[in-house]
Amino acid sequence: MAVPEDWMGARPQQPVELHTDRPHAARVYDVLLGGKTNYPADREAARQTLAALPNAAMIARQNRAFMQRVARHLAAEAGIRQFLDIGTGIPTSPNLHEIVQAIAPESRIVYADNDPIVLAHSRALHTSHPAGRTAYIQADLCHPGEILRDRTLCRTLDFSQPVALTLIAVLHWLPAEYDPYAIVRELLDAFAPGSYLALTYVTADFEPAALREVSDTFEAKGSHVNARTKQEVLRFFDGLELADPGLTVVHRWRPDPVDVGADALSDEDIPLYAGLARKS
C-alpha cells in the first residue's frame, strides 16, 4: 500500500466560509471541554445548553473518556491497527492517535470532520508516531461515499484489513433529511470482517424535556440534534457482535477503576449511550 506524500494527508482546499456566526458541533463541544477554539455563537449555544442541561460539560468529559477507553481496548485487546474517526472535533490531548500509537506505534489513523477550523488545528496537532501514519480529511458524514473514495483515506488505510470506525457524538447532529442507519451501513460495508464500530449517541430516555430544549436551541440556530431511544440506537449495531457490556450509558462502558467520579453518576446524569461491536 502506497504511503501518501502530501503532508498530514490533507489536500489543498479552496477557501471556505467558516460560518462563525452560527454554532458548530465541534466548537460547542470545545466550549464544554473548556477549550479556546470557539466563537461567540458557539459559546452562546453552550451557555443555553448548560441552562437546559446542567450536566452538559460532564457529558462532554464522559464522552471523551469513553473515546479514550474504547481506543485503548481496540488497540490493546482487539488488535486493531487502522482507525477512521469521523466527526473528530477540535484536537484535545490525548487524541485517538496518541492513545493507539502509544500501544501500537505502527497504527494508522484518519480523522475526518467538516469544519475547516478543525482541519487547521488537526494539521498542527495530529502528528503521527514515525512508525505509523496520521492523516486528516475534510469530509462530511452526510456523504459516506465521498469519504470512502477520498484519495488520502484510500492511501492511508487498507480496506482489506480490519478498520475501527469511531463515530463519537456525531450521528445525532446529522440533518433530518439524511438516514444515519444507511450512512453507517454504507461505511461498514466497505470494511473487512473483523472491523469494529464504536459510537456514542445522545438520548432523551432520561431527560426528554431538557433534550427537547437543547434541540430547539440548535434548530433555531441552523443546526439539528436528534435524540434517540436505546432501541433506536441499538439499530446501528444490527448484524454486528456487540462487545460487553453491550449498549449502555457512556460512563458505564468499561469504566476505569480509578474514575471515582463516574461511580457517583446515575444513568440519568449522562444521557448518552455508548457501544462497541464487531463485524463478522
Beta strands, then each sheet from edge to edge (+ up, - down):
strand 1: 82-86
strand 2: 108-113
strand 3: 133-138
strand 4: 164-168
strand 5: 196-202
strand 6: 241-242
strand 7: 248-249
strand 8: 272-278
sheet 1: 3+ 2+ 1+ 4+ 5+ 8- 6+
sheet 2: 3+ 2+ 1+ 4+ 5+ 8- 7+
end
